[in-house]
Amino acid sequence: VLSGTLMFVVLGQLLTLDMSLTFYMTLSLVAFLVAQRHPQPRRWMLLAWAAAGLGVLTKGLVAAAIPAAVLVLYSAYARDFAPWRRLYLKWGVPLFLGITVPWHWLAARRAADFLEFFFVHEHLARYLTPSADREAPWWFFIGVFLAGSVPWTIPALRALVTGWRRAPRGEFNSILFLWIWVIFIGVFFSLSDSKLMPYILPAMPALALLIARLPAPLLMRDFRLTAVLT
């Protein structure tokens, strides 16, 4: 599903950090999901922490901020706090810091204004102000999503409409977690004053998983309708 998605086909031919960021965020997401059901979750959670750290090195704090926000929203909505007990913070946090801190520390030693430029200008100012000169209307990513998810646009919309349901108490709901991941990335970057098409790339692998779980006859019907519309 993902390899046939228009956005991935097009942006996969471009040299952009957003695709590398998407790889590390997806690796972190998948490792986290596997850890929720695996009999030995620690190694998977350490992989999730390491991937998040490599994502931060690739394109900044967004690689850690988005997964953290999604976990908070999932726990609050589903009333499921069990994943917090599987984070293995006493091993994961040192691993994450061991990957991310040395490079930033060396860069700050080389350039006196690096920390202010990187954290204030490249994160806060870029998100909260039009300083990057990349303004677009709030619905910009809706259009990007509709066009970028071709030929799976109809199943994608169907997955987003049905993916919000809660699971029984005490059971981890991976579908709901993926749904919040996709929705949060779209809303988060829609609120930003800086908008570029690749910003929502990290949502697409999770969206592909939501599409792939739909019943095969329904997918075939939607796919034929998309072919006719195309």
C-alpha positions in Angstrom: 0.0 0.0 0.0 2.7 2.4 1.0 5.0 1.8 -2.0 2.1 2.6 -4.3 1.1 5.9 -2.5 1.6 8.9 -4.8 3.3 11.0 -2.1 5.9 8.2 -1.3 6.5 7.5 -5.0 7.3 11.2 -5.7 9.1 12.2 -2.6 11.1 9.0 -2.6 12.9 10.3 -5.6 14.0 13.5 -3.9 17.0 14.0 -1.6 15.1 15.3 1.5 15.6 14.8 5.2 11.9 14.3 5.6 12.1 10.8 4.2 15.0 9.9 6.6 13.0 11.4 9.4 10.0 9.3 8.4 12.1 6.1 8.4 13.3 6.7 11.9 9.9 7.7 13.2 8.3 4.7 11.6 10.9 2.4 13.1 10.3 3.9 16.5 6.5 3.5 16.1 6.7 -0.1 14.9 9.1 -1.1 17.7 6.8 0.5 20.2 3.8 -1.3 18.9 5.6 -4.7 18.9 6.7 -4.1 22.4 3.1 -3.9 23.6 2.5 -7.5 22.8 5.9 -9.1 22.7 6.9 -11.5 25.6 10.3 -9.7 25.7 9.4 -6.0 25.2 12.6 -4.4 26.5 14.7 -5.0 23.3 11.9 -3.5 21.2 11.5 -0.5 23.4 15.2 0.1 23.3 15.0 0.0 19.5 12.2 2.6 19.7 14.3 4.9 21.9 17.3 4.5 19.6 15.2 5.2 16.5 13.8 8.3 18.2 17.3 9.5 19.0 18.4 9.0 15.4 15.3 10.9 14.2 16.2 13.8 16.5 19.7 13.9 14.9 18.1 13.9 11.5 15.6 16.7 11.9 15.3 17.9 15.4 13.0 17.5 18.4 9.9 16.7 16.3 11.0 13.1 16.1 10.6 12.7 19.9 7.8 15.3 20.5 5.3 13.7 18.1 5.5 10.1 19.6 5.4 11.5 23.1 2.3 13.6 22.3 0.6 10.7 20.6 1.2 8.5 23.6 -0.2 11.1 26.0 -3.3 11.5 23.8 -3.8 7.8 23.4 -3.6 7.2 27.2 -6.0 10.0 27.9 -8.6 8.9 25.3 -8.4 5.1 25.7 -7.8 5.3 29.5 -5.0 2.9 28.9 -1.8 3.6 30.9 -0.2 0.2 30.6 2.2 1.3 27.8 3.9 3.7 30.2 5.0 0.8 32.3 6.7 -0.7 29.2 8.7 2.4 28.3 11.8 1.1 30.2 12.8 4.7 31.0 15.8 3.8 33.1 17.4 2.3 30.0 15.7 4.2 27.2 16.3 7.7 28.4 20.1 7.2 28.8 20.2 5.5 25.4 18.3 8.4 23.8 20.5 11.0 25.5 23.6 9.1 24.6 22.6 9.3 20.9 21.4 12.9 20.8 23.4 14.9 23.3 27.1 14.5 22.1 26.5 15.9 18.6 24.5 18.9 20.0 27.2 19.5 22.6 30.0 19.4 20.0 28.0 21.7 17.7 27.4 24.2 20.5 31.2 24.2 21.3 32.0 24.9 17.6 29.4 27.6 17.1 28.4 29.9 20.0 25.0 30.7 18.6 24.1 27.1 17.6 21.7 26.3 20.4 19.7 29.5 20.0 19.6 29.1 16.3 18.7 25.4 16.3 16.1 25.3 19.2 14.7 28.8 19.0 14.8 29.8 15.3 14.6 26.3 13.7 11.9 25.0 16.1 9.9 27.7 17.9 10.1 30.6 15.4 9.6 28.3 12.4 6.5 26.8 13.9 5.0 29.9 15.6 5.9 32.6 13.1 6.1 33.1 9.3 9.8 33.6 9.5 10.5 30.7 7.1 8.3 32.3 4.4 6.4 29.1 4.0 2.9 30.2 4.8 -0.2 28.4 3.5 -3.9 28.2 4.5 -4.9 25.9 7.4 -6.5 23.4 5.0 -3.2 23.0 3.0 -2.4 19.5 4.3 -6.0 18.3 3.6 -5.3 18.9 -0.1 -1.8 17.3 0.2 -3.4 14.3 2.0 -6.1 13.8 -0.6 -3.7 14.0 -3.5 -0.8 12.3 -1.8 -2.8 9.2 -0.8 -3.9 8.4 -4.4 -4.8 5.6 -5.4 -5.8 4.8 -1.8 -7.7 8.0 -1.1 -11.1 6.4 -0.5 -9.8 3.6 1.8 -7.7 6.2 3.6 -10.7 8.3 4.3 -12.6 5.2 5.4 -9.8 4.2 7.8 -9.7 7.7 9.3 -13.5 7.6 9.8 -13.5 4.2 11.6 -10.1 4.2 13.4 -11.1 6.2 16.5 -13.1 3.5 18.3 -12.0 2.4 21.8 -11.0 -1.2 22.5 -12.1 -3.1 25.6 -10.5 -1.9 28.8 -7.2 -3.5 29.6 -6.4 -4.2 25.9 -3.9 -2.1 24.0 -5.6 -0.7 20.9 -2.9 -0.5 18.2 -5.5 0.7 15.6 -6.5 3.7 17.8 -2.8 4.5 18.4 -2.1 4.5 14.7 -5.2 6.7 14.1 -4.1 9.2 16.7 -0.6 9.2 15.1 -2.0 10.1 11.7 -4.5 12.7 12.9 -2.1 14.4 15.3 0.6 14.8 12.6 -2.0 16.4 10.3 -3.3 18.8 12.9 0.1 19.6 14.4 1.5 20.8 11.1 -1.7 22.4 10.0 -1.4 24.8 13.0 2.2 25.7 12.1 3.0 28.9 10.3 5.5 27.0 8.2 4.0 24.4 5.8 5.7 22.1 3.2 4.3 19.0 1.6 6.8 16.6 3.1 5.9 17.6 6.6 3.1 15.0 6.8 5.2 12.1 5.4 5.6 10.5 8.9 1.8 9.9 8.9 1.8 7.9 5.7 3.3 4.5 6.9 0.8 4.5 9.8 -2.0 5.4 7.4 -0.9 2.5 5.1 -1.3 0.1 8.1 -4.8 1.4 8.8 -5.7 0.9 5.1 -4.2 -2.6 4.9 -6.4 -3.9 7.8 -9.6 -3.1 5.9 -11.5 -6.1 4.5 -10.1 -7.2 1.1 -13.5 -7.0 -0.8 -14.0 -3.5 0.5 -10.6 -2.5 -0.6 -11.1 -3.9 -4.1 -14.4 -2.0 -4.4 -12.8 1.2 -3.3 -9.9 0.6 -5.6 -12.1 0.1 -8.6 -14.0 3.3 -7.8 -10.7 5.2 -7.5 -9.7 3.8 -10.9 -12.9 5.0 -12.5 -12.5 8.5 -10.9 -8.9 8.6 -12.1 
